[in-house]
Amino acid sequence: MTNLELVLNMLAEASTTEISKDKKPRTFIENKKVAQKGGNVAKAARLQLENTTGKKVVTNLNAKQLSTNKLENGNGEK
């Protein structure tokens, strides 16, 4: 998971928390809708960033794989 993926995840969680404080959901269904709205905030940010940079934000690599790739490419410190 890249730093950008972590930031977008944090944005989704923070957005969901703020929406939840405002809407005060009581049922599972209401909470689910709030969670989807929070996720949509992060999705919109991701799509805008991808459109602006022309690069995909989401990767299938985990942190260990990312650090190994950096070391192999000479971009990391040992």
Number of C-alpha atoms within 10 A of each C-alpha: 15 16 10 13 15 12 12 21 16 13 18 21 17 16 20 24 16 13 17 19 11 10 12 13 15 9 9 9 10 14 17 13 15 23 18 13 17 22 19 15 17 22 16 12 14 18 14 12 15 14 11 9 10 10 9 11 16 14 10 9 12 10 12 9 12 16 16 13 14 12 13 10 9 10 11 12 7 5
